[in-house]
Amino acid sequence: MSGCAWQVTYRDGRVIRWIEAPVPRTPLSLAIFLHEVGHHVIGFDRFKRRCEEEFHVWQWALHEMRRLGVEPDEKVQRRFERSMQYAVDKALRRGMKDLPVPLMQFRPAA
């Protein structure tokens, strides 16, 4: 299960926002759906670093789940952690030197 969020900006200034995500039927599919919506809510240009954007989008999605009365289960927590580990590892491989403090917990083991 995965998703994608993107936007298209036209010359006349119109912006069309899109997501591809699973239909929310389980806590995990709801988390992925909300995560993709979160990219538009948070905004693609709000954070300089992609891994930082991912962290804040995941935080927003988990908060929204709780607000809707759906407690994130173990599968959701595992997906969040694995997603963040992947994003942080990718950023470090690409040369990021100053990892934000909230993302330190997702660094690969030495």
A tleap script that builds the chain and sets N, CA, C and O, in Angstrom:
source leaprc.protein.ff14SB
mol = sequence {
  NMET SER GLY CYS ALA TRP GLN VAL THR TYR
  ARG ASP GLY ARG VAL ILE ARG TRP ILE GLU
  ALA PRO VAL PRO ARG THR PRO LEU SER LEU
  ALA ILE PHE LEU HIE GLU VAL GLY HIE HIE
  VAL ILE GLY PHE ASP ARG PHE LYS ARG ARG
  CYS GLU GLU GLU PHE HIE VAL TRP GLN TRP
  ALA LEU HIE GLU MET ARG ARG LEU GLY VAL
  GLU PRO ASP GLU LYS VAL GLN ARG ARG PHE
  GLU ARG SER MET GLN TYR ALA VAL ASP LYS
  ALA LEU ARG ARG GLY MET LYS ASP LEU PRO
  VAL PRO LEU MET GLN PHE ARG PRO ALA CALA
}
set mol.1.N position { 0.834 -1.174 0.000 }
set mol.1.CA position { 0.000 0.000 0.000 }
set mol.1.C position { 0.880 1.239 0.000 }
set mol.1.O position { 1.796 1.373 0.811 }
set mol.2.N position { 0.584 2.134 -0.922 }
set mol.2.CA position { 1.354 3.372 -0.976 }
set mol.2.C position { 0.482 4.457 -1.585 }
set mol.2.O position { -0.657 4.216 -1.985 }
set mol.3.N position { 1.040 5.650 -1.645 }
set mol.3.CA position { 0.308 6.765 -2.207 }
set mol.3.C position { 1.267 7.790 -2.788 }
set mol.3.O position { 2.487 7.641 -2.719 }
set mol.4.N position { 0.683 8.832 -3.361 }
set mol.4.CA position { 1.474 9.894 -3.963 }
set mol.4.C position { 0.624 11.167 -3.966 }
set mol.4.O position { -0.586 11.121 -4.185 }
set mol.5.N position { 1.275 12.288 -3.720 }
set mol.5.CA position { 0.596 13.584 -3.782 }
set mol.5.C position { 1.409 14.495 -4.688 }
set mol.5.O position { 2.638 14.502 -4.625 }
set mol.6.N position { 0.727 15.265 -5.529 }
set mol.6.CA position { 1.424 16.218 -6.386 }
set mol.6.C position { 0.471 17.324 -6.770 }
set mol.6.O position { -0.739 17.235 -6.559 }
set mol.7.N position { 1.048 18.374 -7.343 }
set mol.7.CA position { 0.219 19.481 -7.823 }
set mol.7.C position { 0.766 19.969 -9.154 }
set mol.7.O position { 1.951 19.830 -9.459 }
set mol.8.N position { -0.134 20.541 -9.930 }
set mol.8.CA position { 0.226 21.100 -11.226 }
set mol.8.C position { -0.138 22.574 -11.195 }
set mol.8.O position { -1.264 22.935 -10.855 }
set mol.9.N position { 0.817 23.425 -11.550 }
set mol.9.CA position { 0.577 24.865 -11.605 }
set mol.9.C position { 0.593 25.293 -13.063 }
set mol.9.O position { 1.561 25.051 -13.784 }
set mol.10.N position { -0.491 25.932 -13.490 }
set mol.10.CA position { -0.616 26.376 -14.869 }
set mol.10.C position { -0.113 27.808 -15.020 }
set mol.10.O position { 0.006 28.540 -14.037 }
set mol.11.N position { 0.175 28.191 -16.233 }
set mol.11.CA position { 0.690 29.539 -16.506 }
set mol.11.C position { -0.253 30.633 -16.025 }
set mol.11.O position { 0.190 31.713 -15.634 }
set mol.12.N position { -1.558 30.353 -16.054 }
set mol.12.CA position { -2.530 31.377 -15.630 }
set mol.12.C position { -2.670 31.435 -14.104 }
set mol.12.O position { -3.490 32.194 -13.588 }
set mol.13.N position { -1.871 30.636 -13.380 }
set mol.13.CA position { -1.888 30.679 -11.919 }
set mol.13.C position { -2.738 29.609 -11.251 }
set mol.13.O position { -2.647 29.417 -10.039 }
set mol.14.N position { -3.561 28.911 -12.024 }
set mol.14.CA position { -4.377 27.843 -11.435 }
set mol.14.C position { -3.488 26.743 -10.896 }
set mol.14.O position { -2.460 26.409 -11.486 }
set mol.15.N position { -3.896 26.183 -9.765 }
set mol.15.CA position { -3.180 25.058 -9.178 }
set mol.15.C position { -4.172 23.916 -9.003 }
set mol.15.O position { -5.227 24.086 -8.391 }
set mol.16.N position { -3.831 22.770 -9.535 }
set mol.16.CA position { -4.644 21.567 -9.374 }
set mol.16.C position { -3.858 20.618 -8.484 }
set mol.16.O position { -2.693 20.320 -8.748 }
set mol.17.N position { -4.514 20.145 -7.417 }
set mol.17.CA position { -3.861 19.238 -6.472 }
set mol.17.C position { -4.445 17.838 -6.614 }
set mol.17.O position { -5.655 17.663 -6.756 }
set mol.18.N position { -3.552 16.838 -6.571 }
set mol.18.CA position { -3.949 15.454 -6.772 }
set mol.18.C position { -3.356 14.575 -5.683 }
set mol.18.O position { -2.311 14.884 -5.111 }
set mol.19.N position { -4.044 13.471 -5.409 }
set mol.19.CA position { -3.451 12.408 -4.601 }
set mol.19.C position { -3.831 11.066 -5.220 }
set mol.19.O position { -4.885 10.920 -5.838 }
set mol.20.N position { -2.958 10.108 -5.039 }
set mol.20.CA position { -3.265 8.704 -5.292 }
set mol.20.C position { -3.072 8.028 -3.954 }
set mol.20.O position { -1.999 8.123 -3.358 }
set mol.21.N position { -4.089 7.352 -3.478 }
set mol.21.CA position { -4.014 6.705 -2.167 }
set mol.21.C position { -5.078 5.618 -2.100 }
set mol.21.O position { -6.069 5.652 -2.831 }
set mol.22.N position { -4.857 4.650 -1.207 }
set mol.22.CA position { -5.866 3.600 -1.045 }
set mol.22.C position { -7.155 4.165 -0.450 }
set mol.22.O position { -7.134 5.157 0.279 }
set mol.23.N position { -8.258 3.530 -0.768 }
set mol.23.CA position { -9.529 3.888 -0.132 }
set mol.23.C position { -9.403 3.524 1.346 }
set mol.23.O position { -9.032 2.395 1.667 }
set mol.24.N position { -9.705 4.461 2.256 }
set mol.24.CA position { -9.513 4.184 3.689 }
set mol.24.C position { -10.514 3.164 4.237 }
set mol.24.O position { -11.679 3.484 4.472 }
set mol.25.N position { -10.039 1.938 4.436 }
set mol.25.CA position { -10.888 0.870 4.986 }
set mol.25.C position { -10.332 0.295 6.278 }
set mol.25.O position { -11.064 -0.293 7.074 }
set mol.26.N position { -9.033 0.472 6.479 }
set mol.26.CA position { -8.363 -0.032 7.680 }
set mol.26.C position { -7.567 1.132 8.276 }
set mol.26.O position { -7.383 2.154 7.615 }
set mol.27.N position { -7.095 0.990 9.509 }
set mol.27.CA position { -6.254 2.058 10.061 }
set mol.27.C position { -5.044 2.373 9.172 }
set mol.27.O position { -4.684 3.540 9.013 }
set mol.28.N position { -4.417 1.347 8.595 }
set mol.28.CA position { -3.250 1.592 7.749 }
set mol.28.C position { -3.630 2.344 6.474 }
set mol.28.O position { -2.955 3.305 6.102 }
set mol.29.N position { -4.690 1.925 5.806 }
set mol.29.CA position { -5.084 2.623 4.579 }
set mol.29.C position { -5.542 4.051 4.886 }
set mol.29.O position { -5.326 4.956 4.080 }
set mol.30.N position { -6.171 4.255 6.040 }
set mol.30.CA position { -6.555 5.609 6.448 }
set mol.30.C position { -5.313 6.460 6.684 }
set mol.30.O position { -5.268 7.619 6.271 }
set mol.31.N position { -4.309 5.897 7.342 }
set mol.31.CA position { -3.068 6.638 7.607 }
set mol.31.C position { -2.396 7.059 6.310 }
set mol.31.O position { -1.934 8.194 6.189 }
set mol.32.N position { -2.337 6.151 5.337 }
set mol.32.CA position { -1.704 6.468 4.057 }
set mol.32.C position { -2.514 7.527 3.315 }
set mol.32.O position { -1.949 8.463 2.750 }
set mol.33.N position { -3.832 7.379 3.317 }
set mol.33.CA position { -4.701 8.373 2.688 }
set mol.33.C position { -4.490 9.754 3.314 }
set mol.33.O position { -4.285 10.739 2.606 }
set mol.34.N position { -4.542 9.815 4.648 }
set mol.34.CA position { -4.365 11.095 5.335 }
set mol.34.C position { -2.958 11.646 5.132 }
set mol.34.O position { -2.776 12.860 5.039 }
set mol.35.N position { -1.978 10.777 5.064 }
set mol.35.CA position { -0.602 11.223 4.807 }
set mol.35.C position { -0.533 11.978 3.476 }
set mol.35.O position { 0.069 13.049 3.396 }
set mol.36.N position { -1.145 11.419 2.446 }
set mol.36.CA position { -1.116 12.082 1.136 }
set mol.36.C position { -1.897 13.389 1.152 }
set mol.36.O position { -1.456 14.378 0.567 }
set mol.37.N position { -3.040 13.407 1.808 }
set mol.37.CA position { -3.788 14.667 1.959 }
set mol.37.C position { -2.926 15.676 2.708 }
set mol.37.O position { -2.909 16.863 2.380 }
set mol.38.N position { -2.216 15.191 3.713 }
set mol.38.CA position { -1.365 16.057 4.532 }
set mol.38.C position { -0.316 16.805 3.733 }
set mol.38.O position { 0.053 17.919 4.103 }
set mol.39.N position { 0.173 16.224 2.649 }
set mol.39.CA position { 1.142 16.943 1.818 }
set mol.39.C position { 0.532 18.241 1.294 }
set mol.39.O position { 1.223 19.255 1.196 }
set mol.40.N position { -0.748 18.215 0.959 }
set mol.40.CA position { -1.404 19.428 0.475 }
set mol.40.C position { -1.746 20.367 1.622 }
set mol.40.O position { -1.657 21.586 1.475 }
set mol.41.N position { -2.133 19.814 2.755 }
set mol.41.CA position { -2.475 20.652 3.923 }
set mol.41.C position { -1.227 21.381 4.421 }
set mol.41.O position { -1.265 22.588 4.657 }
set mol.42.N position { -0.132 20.655 4.578 }
set mol.42.CA position { 1.118 21.233 5.071 }
set mol.42.C position { 1.732 22.138 4.006 }
set mol.42.O position { 2.225 23.223 4.314 }
set mol.43.N position { 1.698 21.691 2.768 }
set mol.43.CA position { 2.283 22.456 1.663 }
set mol.43.C position { 3.628 21.895 1.253 }
set mol.43.O position { 4.438 21.518 2.100 }
set mol.44.N position { 3.864 21.840 -0.042 }
set mol.44.CA position { 5.092 21.261 -0.571 }
set mol.44.C position { 6.306 22.162 -0.352 }
set mol.44.O position { 7.439 21.680 -0.368 }
set mol.45.N position { 6.091 23.437 -0.152 }
set mol.45.CA position { 7.215 24.379 -0.045 }
set mol.45.C position { 7.462 24.857 1.383 }
set mol.45.O position { 8.283 25.747 1.603 }
set mol.46.N position { 6.771 24.284 2.338 }
set mol.46.CA position { 6.896 24.776 3.713 }
set mol.46.C position { 8.230 24.391 4.353 }
set mol.46.O position { 8.782 25.164 5.136 }
set mol.47.N position { 8.745 23.220 4.033 }
set mol.47.CA position { 10.000 22.741 4.608 }
set mol.47.C position { 11.038 22.585 3.511 }
set mol.47.O position { 10.740 22.111 2.415 }
set mol.48.N position { 12.245 22.988 3.820 }
set mol.48.CA position { 13.334 22.928 2.850 }
set mol.48.C position { 13.734 21.479 2.564 }
set mol.48.O position { 14.043 21.122 1.427 }
set mol.49.N position { 13.723 20.660 3.599 }
set mol.49.CA position { 14.180 19.281 3.465 }
set mol.49.C position { 12.992 18.332 3.303 }
set mol.49.O position { 12.015 18.412 4.048 }
set mol.50.N position { 13.085 17.453 2.339 }
set mol.50.CA position { 12.010 16.498 2.070 }
set mol.50.C position { 11.737 15.593 3.270 }
set mol.50.O position { 10.576 15.322 3.578 }
set mol.51.N position { 12.778 15.122 3.951 }
set mol.51.CA position { 12.571 14.235 5.100 }
set mol.51.C position { 11.853 14.973 6.236 }
set mol.51.O position { 11.086 14.368 6.986 }
set mol.52.N position { 12.100 16.261 6.356 }
set mol.52.CA position { 11.402 17.050 7.374 }
set mol.52.C position { 9.925 17.213 7.008 }
set mol.52.O position { 9.054 17.141 7.876 }
set mol.53.N position { 9.652 17.430 5.734 }
set mol.53.CA position { 8.264 17.494 5.268 }
set mol.53.C position { 7.548 16.176 5.568 }
set mol.53.O position { 6.425 16.175 6.072 }
set mol.54.N position { 8.202 15.060 5.257 }
set mol.54.CA position { 7.598 13.750 5.523 }
set mol.54.C position { 7.252 13.589 7.007 }
set mol.54.O position { 6.176 13.095 7.344 }
set mol.55.N position { 8.149 14.000 7.878 }
set mol.55.CA position { 7.911 13.886 9.321 }
set mol.55.C position { 6.658 14.672 9.721 }
set mol.55.O position { 5.789 14.148 10.418 }
set mol.56.N position { 6.572 15.906 9.288 }
set mol.56.CA position { 5.439 16.748 9.683 }
set mol.56.C position { 4.128 16.271 9.054 }
set mol.56.O position { 3.066 16.388 9.665 }
set mol.57.N position { 4.203 15.743 7.850 }
set mol.57.CA position { 3.002 15.194 7.211 }
set mol.57.C position { 2.526 13.963 7.977 }
set mol.57.O position { 1.327 13.799 8.205 }
set mol.58.N position { 3.462 13.093 8.378 }
set mol.58.CA position { 3.079 11.928 9.180 }
set mol.58.C position { 2.481 12.364 10.516 }
set mol.58.O position { 1.489 11.788 10.963 }
set mol.59.N position { 3.064 13.362 11.149 }
set mol.59.CA position { 2.522 13.842 12.421 }
set mol.59.C position { 1.096 14.355 12.238 }
set mol.59.O position { 0.224 14.086 13.064 }
set mol.60.N position { 0.863 15.087 11.165 }
set mol.60.CA position { -0.477 15.605 10.881 }
set mol.60.C position { -1.457 14.448 10.660 }
set mol.60.O position { -2.565 14.464 11.196 }
set mol.61.N position { -1.053 13.452 9.879 }
set mol.61.CA position { -1.927 12.311 9.577 }
set mol.61.C position { -2.283 11.541 10.846 }
set mol.61.O position { -3.444 11.182 11.043 }
set mol.62.N position { -1.306 11.284 11.703 }
set mol.62.CA position { -1.572 10.556 12.956 }
set mol.62.C position { -2.481 11.361 13.875 }
set mol.62.O position { -3.354 10.800 14.537 }
set mol.63.N position { -2.280 12.662 13.917 }
set mol.63.CA position { -3.158 13.529 14.723 }
set mol.63.C position { -4.589 13.494 14.192 }
set mol.63.O position { -5.544 13.412 14.965 }
set mol.64.N position { -4.729 13.558 12.876 }
set mol.64.CA position { -6.068 13.517 12.272 }
set mol.64.C position { -6.752 12.178 12.539 }
set mol.64.O position { -7.957 12.139 12.788 }
set mol.65.N position { -6.004 11.092 12.489 }
set mol.65.CA position { -6.594 9.780 12.801 }
set mol.65.C position { -7.199 9.807 14.201 }
set mol.65.O position { -8.343 9.400 14.404 }
set mol.66.N position { -6.414 10.291 15.162 }
set mol.66.CA position { -6.901 10.345 16.548 }
set mol.66.C position { -8.110 11.271 16.667 }
set mol.66.O position { -9.066 10.973 17.383 }
set mol.67.N position { -8.054 12.397 15.958 }
set mol.67.CA position { -9.177 13.340 15.998 }
set mol.67.C position { -10.450 12.693 15.459 }
set mol.67.O position { -11.552 12.999 15.915 }
set mol.68.N position { -10.289 11.796 14.485 }
set mol.68.CA position { -11.431 11.087 13.904 }
set mol.68.C position { -11.848 9.874 14.726 }
set mol.68.O position { -12.810 9.187 14.384 }
set mol.69.N position { -11.120 9.611 15.816 }
set mol.69.CA position { -11.476 8.490 16.689 }
set mol.69.C position { -10.865 7.164 16.296 }
set mol.69.O position { -11.318 6.113 16.749 }
set mol.70.N position { -9.835 7.198 15.454 }
set mol.70.CA position { -9.156 5.973 15.036 }
set mol.70.C position { -7.744 6.013 15.614 }
set mol.70.O position { -6.917 6.825 15.198 }
set mol.71.N position { -7.481 5.143 16.562 }
set mol.71.CA position { -6.156 5.103 17.179 }
set mol.71.C position { -5.186 4.389 16.234 }
set mol.71.O position { -5.470 3.278 15.785 }
set mol.72.N position { -4.048 5.013 15.928 }
set mol.72.CA position { -3.061 4.344 15.078 }
set mol.72.C position { -2.578 3.050 15.732 }
set mol.72.O position { -2.084 3.067 16.860 }
set mol.73.N position { -2.722 1.933 15.023 }
set mol.73.CA position { -2.332 0.639 15.579 }
set mol.73.C position { -0.849 0.351 15.296 }
set mol.73.O position { -0.119 1.205 14.793 }
set mol.74.N position { -0.432 -0.864 15.631 }
set mol.74.CA position { 0.971 -1.240 15.473 }
set mol.74.C position { 1.431 -1.180 14.016 }
set mol.74.O position { 2.559 -0.774 13.738 }
set mol.75.N position { 0.565 -1.583 13.089 }
set mol.75.CA position { 0.921 -1.532 11.665 }
set mol.75.C position { 1.161 -0.091 11.215 }
set mol.75.O position { 2.094 0.186 10.461 }
set mol.76.N position { 0.315 0.816 11.683 }
set mol.76.CA position { 0.452 2.231 11.317 }
set mol.76.C position { 1.753 2.782 11.899 }
set mol.76.O position { 2.497 3.474 11.203 }
set mol.77.N position { 2.032 2.484 13.158 }
set mol.77.CA position { 3.256 2.958 13.797 }
set mol.77.C position { 4.485 2.421 13.075 }
set mol.77.O position { 5.458 3.146 12.866 }
set mol.78.N position { 4.434 1.143 12.694 }
set mol.78.CA position { 5.555 0.531 11.983 }
set mol.78.C position { 5.755 1.203 10.619 }
set mol.78.O position { 6.890 1.450 10.212 }
set mol.79.N position { 4.659 1.500 9.914 }
set mol.79.CA position { 4.762 2.164 8.604 }
set mol.79.C position { 5.361 3.557 8.766 }
set mol.79.O position { 6.220 3.961 7.983 }
set mol.80.N position { 4.906 4.292 9.784 }
set mol.80.CA position { 5.449 5.622 10.056 }
set mol.80.C position { 6.955 5.531 10.308 }
set mol.80.O position { 7.731 6.276 9.710 }
set mol.81.N position { 7.364 4.629 11.182 }
set mol.81.CA position { 8.783 4.502 11.522 }
set mol.81.C position { 9.616 4.076 10.316 }
set mol.81.O position { 10.686 4.635 10.074 }
set mol.82.N position { 9.134 3.092 9.561 }
set mol.82.CA position { 9.883 2.634 8.380 }
set mol.82.C position { 9.964 3.713 7.307 }
set mol.82.O position { 10.997 3.876 6.658 }
set mol.83.N position { 8.883 4.439 7.126 }
set mol.83.CA position { 8.864 5.518 6.155 }
set mol.83.C position { 9.874 6.597 6.532 }
set mol.83.O position { 10.593 7.117 5.679 }
set mol.84.N position { 9.917 6.924 7.817 }
set mol.84.CA position { 10.845 7.950 8.280 }
set mol.84.C position { 12.288 7.465 8.222 }
set mol.84.O position { 13.187 8.232 7.878 }
set mol.85.N position { 12.515 6.208 8.553 }
set mol.85.CA position { 13.877 5.668 8.456 }
set mol.85.C position { 14.367 5.735 7.010 }
set mol.85.O position { 15.518 6.088 6.754 }
set mol.86.N position { 13.493 5.397 6.074 }
set mol.86.CA position { 13.842 5.455 4.659 }
set mol.86.C position { 14.153 6.895 4.238 }
set mol.86.O position { 15.156 7.141 3.568 }
set mol.87.N position { 13.290 7.853 4.632 }
set mol.87.CA position { 13.468 9.254 4.240 }
set mol.87.C position { 14.760 9.830 4.813 }
set mol.87.O position { 15.484 10.544 4.119 }
set mol.88.N position { 15.049 9.524 6.070 }
set mol.88.CA position { 16.263 10.042 6.706 }
set mol.88.C position { 17.496 9.393 6.087 }
set mol.88.O position { 18.474 10.083 5.798 }
set mol.89.N position { 17.465 8.080 5.880 }
set mol.89.CA position { 18.600 7.395 5.271 }
set mol.89.C position { 18.883 7.956 3.880 }
set mol.89.O position { 20.040 8.165 3.516 }
set mol.90.N position { 17.839 8.197 3.112 }
set mol.90.CA position { 17.996 8.758 1.765 }
set mol.90.C position { 18.632 10.149 1.826 }
set mol.90.O position { 19.524 10.466 1.039 }
set mol.91.N position { 18.169 10.968 2.760 }
set mol.91.CA position { 18.723 12.319 2.909 }
set mol.91.C position { 20.206 12.256 3.294 }
set mol.91.O position { 21.017 13.023 2.774 }
set mol.92.N position { 20.549 11.359 4.188 }
set mol.92.CA position { 21.943 11.216 4.607 }
set mol.92.C position { 22.814 10.698 3.469 }
set mol.92.O position { 23.941 11.159 3.291 }
set mol.93.N position { 22.297 9.739 2.697 }
set mol.93.CA position { 23.042 9.231 1.537 }
set mol.93.C position { 23.300 10.330 0.522 }
set mol.93.O position { 24.324 10.330 -0.162 }
set mol.94.N position { 22.371 11.261 0.429 }
set mol.94.CA position { 22.517 12.362 -0.533 }
set mol.94.C position { 23.327 13.529 0.024 }
set mol.94.O position { 23.474 14.564 -0.627 }
set mol.95.N position { 23.851 13.348 1.237 }
set mol.95.CA position { 24.781 14.344 1.761 }
set mol.95.C position { 24.269 15.294 2.824 }
set mol.95.O position { 24.970 16.246 3.166 }
set mol.96.N position { 23.091 15.083 3.356 }
set mol.96.CA position { 22.594 15.978 4.406 }
set mol.96.C position { 23.520 15.898 5.613 }
set mol.96.O position { 23.826 14.809 6.098 }
set mol.97.N position { 23.961 17.045 6.090 }
set mol.97.CA position { 24.892 17.104 7.220 }
set mol.97.C position { 24.198 17.515 8.520 }
set mol.97.O position { 24.595 17.077 9.600 }
set mol.98.N position { 23.179 18.342 8.423 }
set mol.98.CA position { 22.529 18.882 9.626 }
set mol.98.C position { 21.106 18.354 9.755 }
set mol.98.O position { 20.144 19.031 9.390 }
set mol.99.N position { 20.987 17.148 10.274 }
set mol.99.CA position { 19.695 16.498 10.447 }
set mol.99.C position { 18.933 17.182 11.574 }
set mol.99.O position { 19.477 17.318 12.669 }
set mol.100.N position { 17.686 17.623 11.348 }
set mol.100.CA position { 16.907 18.244 12.412 }
set mol.100.C position { 16.735 17.302 13.605 }
set mol.100.O position { 16.620 16.088 13.435 }
set mol.101.N position { 16.718 17.863 14.796 }
set mol.101.CA position { 16.658 17.079 16.034 }
set mol.101.C position { 15.507 16.067 16.054 }
set mol.101.O position { 15.740 14.921 16.437 }
set mol.102.N position { 14.281 16.428 15.662 }
set mol.102.CA position { 13.196 15.428 15.723 }
set mol.102.C position { 13.432 14.201 14.841 }
set mol.102.O position { 12.802 13.163 15.042 }
set mol.103.N position { 14.334 14.318 13.869 }
set mol.103.CA position { 14.577 13.210 12.944 }
set mol.103.C position { 15.744 12.329 13.360 }
set mol.103.O position { 15.985 11.295 12.737 }
set mol.104.N position { 16.473 12.719 14.402 }
set mol.104.CA position { 17.634 11.949 14.864 }
set mol.104.C position { 17.255 10.515 15.222 }
set mol.104.O position { 18.044 9.592 15.018 }
set mol.105.N position { 16.053 10.328 15.753 }
set mol.105.CA position { 15.615 8.988 16.175 }
set mol.105.C position { 15.496 8.012 15.011 }
set mol.105.O position { 15.428 6.802 15.227 }
set mol.106.N position { 15.469 8.520 13.781 }
set mol.106.CA position { 15.290 7.665 12.610 }
set mol.106.C position { 16.592 7.377 11.873 }
set mol.106.O position { 16.575 6.725 10.830 }
set mol.107.N position { 17.731 7.857 12.402 }
set mol.107.CA position { 19.032 7.599 11.783 }
set mol.107.C position { 19.310 6.109 11.734 }
set mol.107.O position { 18.892 5.367 12.623 }
set mol.108.N position { 20.011 5.668 10.702 }
set mol.108.CA position { 20.380 4.249 10.641 }
set mol.108.C position { 21.377 3.911 11.755 }
set mol.108.O position { 22.187 4.748 12.153 }
set mol.109.N position { 21.307 2.704 12.239 }
set mol.109.CA position { 22.252 2.251 13.268 }
set mol.109.C position { 23.655 2.218 12.677 }
set mol.109.O position { 23.844 1.851 11.517 }
set mol.110.N position { 24.626 2.600 13.479 }
set mol.110.CA position { 26.029 2.649 12.999 }
set mol.110.C position { 26.594 1.272 12.775 }
set mol.110.O position { 27.750 1.137 12.375 }
savepdb mol mol.pdb
quit
